[in-house]
Amino acid sequence: FSIDVRELRSKGRRQELVLPRQLAMYLIRELTSHSFPEIGQFFSGRDHSTVMYSINKITQQLQEDDDLKRREREIRQTLGV
């Protein structure tokens, strides 16, 4: 997504940050044992319910959006998982 990590973790709500941030939350949850509150804390102190919403939203979008599925696979490959 070509977004700086600081921007991704920031409290900013710009549209170009929303999807990448939600996907990052989803992948952190999928690939680590971190809890919703821990993930929220990493993203500038967001509430656990925001993390849950983001993960649910990405889960749903992955079923419907082939481009998002491709991006998610590419990120996983880059990470070696």
C-alpha positions in Angstrom: 0.0 0.0 0.0 3.1 2.2 0.1 2.1 3.7 3.5 4.6 4.7 6.2 4.3 2.6 9.3 3.9 5.7 11.5 0.9 6.7 9.4 -0.5 3.2 9.6 -0.3 3.2 13.4 -1.5 6.8 13.7 -4.9 8.0 14.8 -5.4 9.5 11.3 -8.7 8.6 9.7 -7.8 9.5 6.1 -9.5 7.1 3.7 -6.3 5.9 2.2 -5.2 4.6 5.7 -8.4 2.8 6.6 -8.2 -0.4 4.5 -4.5 -0.9 5.0 -4.8 -0.4 8.8 -7.8 -2.8 8.9 -5.8 -5.4 6.9 -2.8 -5.0 9.2 -5.0 -5.6 12.3 -6.5 -8.7 10.6 -3.1 -10.1 9.7 -1.7 -9.4 13.2 -4.6 -11.3 14.7 -4.2 -14.2 12.2 -0.5 -14.5 12.5 0.2 -13.8 16.1 -1.3 -14.6 19.5 -1.9 -10.9 20.4 -5.2 -10.1 21.9 -7.6 -7.4 20.6 -6.6 -4.9 23.3 -2.9 -5.5 22.5 -3.5 -4.9 18.8 -5.5 -1.8 19.6 -2.8 -0.5 21.8 -0.2 -1.0 19.0 -2.4 1.2 16.7 -2.3 4.4 18.9 -4.5 3.1 21.7 -7.5 2.1 19.7 -10.3 0.3 21.6 -10.5 -3.5 21.3 -14.0 -3.1 19.7 -12.4 -1.1 16.9 -10.0 -4.0 16.3 -12.8 -6.5 16.3 -14.8 -4.4 13.8 -11.8 -4.1 11.5 -11.1 -7.9 11.6 -14.7 -8.7 10.9 -14.9 -6.2 8.1 -11.7 -7.6 6.4 -12.9 -11.2 6.9 -16.1 -10.3 5.0 -14.3 -8.3 2.3 -11.9 -11.2 1.7 -14.9 -13.3 0.7 -16.1 -10.8 -1.8 -13.1 -8.9 -3.2 -10.6 -10.8 -5.3 -8.2 -7.8 -5.4 -8.1 -7.7 -1.6 -7.5 -11.5 -1.5 -4.6 -11.1 -3.9 -3.1 -8.3 -1.8 -3.5 -10.3 1.4 -1.7 -13.3 -0.2 1.1 -11.1 -1.4 1.6 -9.7 2.1 1.7 -13.2 3.5 4.2 -14.2 0.9 6.4 -11.2 1.7 6.3 -12.1 5.3 7.1 -15.8 4.5 3.9 -17.2 5.9 
